[in-house]
């Protein structure tokens, strides 16, 4: 059942596909990774977490750290 309210789904996409409740037409989707590799190949050639040049971060010691509650991932 499709509803407008924001309820937590009882089953996910994978289970829905296995039960043949929904189908995903892959030809209508544009994958970010597929598009990104062609247009931004230089970004993907570097090791993860690296930059082209040296990076300097400044920390303002007058700012009081705050612990934020964990957020629900949707």
C-alpha angles and dihedrals in degrees: 000000000000116000134177095228120092102247126159108258117243093214132024133232095269093054091043091054093046090053089047092238092128136016127204116215101215093192090068094054127087111210115217093214092052093048094041096052092056096044101033105029092143089063093054094046093066119081114263114275097019131122130206093240140019114292125209121199121195119207118204104222091196092068114095113226115240127204109221122202118253112270126223112249114225 
